[in-house]
């Protein structure tokens, strides 16, 4: 029998998609530091949970494109980390900007991010025989029946908070 669960998210959900694309494989000295900086920031955030990262999923879209789906406590904590002078992001972003201004990165490596604040009632999740993953890893996992058997019921769920 399949065990079905859903994410126990309540209220708004904050999601950040962030990644890089290797435009020229031969430019290892330019794209490798970007990849390593992404990993270092994730390690920093794991060691400092008060910064607000709840969970992450590392993904690849192709041999050229790597990205992370991140779930945050709030958009305020996401913004605070992005602008904190004591966070590694500040140093990495400054280095990247210097390389871009000098023209050294042009065409070699691409970077991108998308941020979303998803209001309650605009997300739903279902997991069949899965450990906590994605949204459920960020907010906990509950039996499907607590939120409704159908997607329509889960979209209609309100936490009251």
Wavefront OBJ file of the C-alpha trace (Angstrom):
o trace
v 0.000 0.000 0.000
v 1.309 3.431 -0.945
v 1.725 5.912 1.885
v 0.652 9.340 0.724
v 1.670 12.510 2.535
v 1.677 16.228 1.941
v 3.750 19.176 3.133
v 2.739 20.724 6.447
v 3.392 24.269 5.219
v 1.275 26.993 6.771
v 0.936 30.522 5.498
v 3.077 31.909 2.690
v 5.938 29.855 1.255
v 9.173 31.514 0.109
v 11.055 29.767 -2.698
v 14.340 30.784 -4.310
v 15.623 29.139 -7.475
v 19.271 30.017 -8.014
v 21.836 28.643 -10.386
v 24.475 28.914 -13.028
v 25.066 27.876 -16.617
v 28.465 26.952 -18.003
v 28.587 28.704 -21.354
v 32.151 27.657 -22.217
v 33.421 24.413 -20.699
v 37.033 25.394 -21.345
v 36.716 28.436 -19.070
v 37.029 26.249 -15.951
v 38.962 28.926 -14.051
v 35.930 31.237 -14.400
v 32.941 28.926 -13.849
v 34.411 26.599 -11.203
v 34.694 29.401 -8.600
v 31.020 30.236 -9.196
v 30.000 26.613 -8.613
v 32.177 26.339 -5.509
v 30.787 29.619 -4.144
v 27.235 28.248 -4.477
v 28.228 25.195 -2.441
v 30.047 27.292 0.163
v 26.981 29.511 0.659
v 24.821 26.425 1.200
v 27.254 25.087 3.804
v 27.247 28.468 5.555
v 23.451 28.504 5.624
v 23.292 24.942 6.967
v 25.653 25.891 9.805
v 23.614 29.024 10.592
v 19.939 27.970 10.600
v 18.864 31.287 12.154
v 19.546 32.902 8.744
v 16.329 31.252 7.548
v 17.089 28.560 4.976
v 14.694 25.699 5.762
v 15.590 23.185 3.055
v 17.238 22.861 -0.331
v 17.322 20.575 -3.346
v 20.375 20.577 -5.635
v 19.524 19.896 -9.273
v 21.015 19.826 -12.724
v 19.097 20.697 -15.859
v 21.880 19.628 -18.211
v 25.633 19.097 -18.143
v 25.854 22.904 -18.339
v 23.183 24.066 -15.891
v 23.192 23.598 -12.119
v 20.738 25.071 -9.669
v 19.306 24.915 -6.181
v 15.686 25.103 -5.095
v 15.693 26.765 -1.676
v 12.840 27.112 0.820
v 13.101 30.057 3.222
v 11.350 31.068 6.449
v 10.452 34.469 5.023
v 11.313 36.903 2.265
v 12.767 39.174 4.964
v 15.292 36.493 6.003
v 16.161 35.772 2.372
v 16.793 39.474 1.736
v 18.722 39.819 5.010
v 21.096 37.008 3.996
v 21.528 38.411 0.488
v 22.554 41.811 1.897
v 24.396 40.791 5.090
v 27.962 42.120 5.030
v 29.097 39.228 7.268
v 27.714 36.509 4.954
v 29.811 34.789 2.287
v 27.222 35.858 -0.307
v 28.406 39.456 0.097
v 32.010 38.519 -0.715
v 31.059 36.174 -3.571
v 28.742 38.757 -5.142
v 31.445 41.443 -4.946
v 33.969 39.126 -6.667
v 31.474 38.247 -9.372
v 30.636 41.907 -9.987
v 34.332 42.788 -10.318
v 34.825 40.015 -12.899
v 31.719 41.104 -14.815
v 32.814 44.761 -14.865
v 36.213 43.731 -16.206
v 34.487 41.766 -18.979
v 36.187 38.497 -17.979
v 32.944 36.594 -17.383
v 31.127 37.749 -20.501
v 29.956 34.675 -22.372
v 31.809 32.266 -20.058
v 29.339 31.576 -17.239
v 25.755 32.625 -16.688
v 24.081 33.165 -13.335
v 20.410 33.518 -12.493
v 17.861 33.471 -9.723
v 14.105 33.678 -9.329
v 12.361 34.420 -6.012
v 8.754 33.624 -5.213
v 6.467 34.305 -2.286
v 3.633 31.842 -2.754
v 0.511 32.717 -0.767
v -1.295 30.046 1.191
v -3.926 28.506 -1.055
v -1.626 28.762 -4.076
v 0.494 25.675 -3.451
v -0.121 22.008 -2.785
v 2.031 18.928 -2.608
v 1.695 15.162 -2.641
v 4.327 12.538 -1.913
v 3.855 8.798 -2.429
v 6.215 6.571 -0.439
v 8.715 9.430 -0.184
v 10.787 10.704 2.701
v 10.403 14.411 3.414
v 11.465 16.169 0.198
v 11.255 19.717 -1.137
v 8.440 21.637 0.530
v 7.878 18.776 3.007
v 11.564 18.835 3.995
v 11.212 22.560 4.674
v 7.916 22.510 6.568
v 7.355 18.950 7.726
v 5.209 16.156 6.374
v 1.687 15.081 7.370
v -0.701 12.367 6.198
v -2.521 13.423 3.059
v -5.926 13.200 4.743
v -5.071 16.170 6.981
v -5.127 18.457 3.962
v -7.526 16.580 1.675
v -7.386 13.691 -0.772
v -7.634 15.884 -3.885
v -5.462 18.733 -5.126
v -8.558 20.955 -5.016
v -8.968 20.209 -1.282
v -5.283 20.828 -0.565
v -5.358 24.158 -2.413
v -8.410 25.118 -0.350
v -6.683 24.315 2.974
v -6.151 27.279 5.285
v -4.014 27.132 8.422
v -5.877 29.919 10.134
v -2.519 31.584 10.914
l 1 2 3 4 5 6 7 8 9 10 11 12 13 14 15 16 17 18 19 20 21 22 23 24 25 26 27 28 29 30 31 32 33 34 35 36 37 38 39 40 41 42 43 44 45 46 47 48 49 50 51 52 53 54 55 56 57 58 59 60 61 62 63 64 65 66 67 68 69 70 71 72 73 74 75 76 77 78 79 80 81 82 83 84 85 86 87 88 89 90 91 92 93 94 95 96 97 98 99 100 101 102 103 104 105 106 107 108 109 110 111 112 113 114 115 116 117 118 119 120 121 122 123 124 125 126 127 128 129 130 131 132 133 134 135 136 137 138 139 140 141 142 143 144 145 146 147 148 149 150 151 152 153 154 155 156 157 158 159 160 161
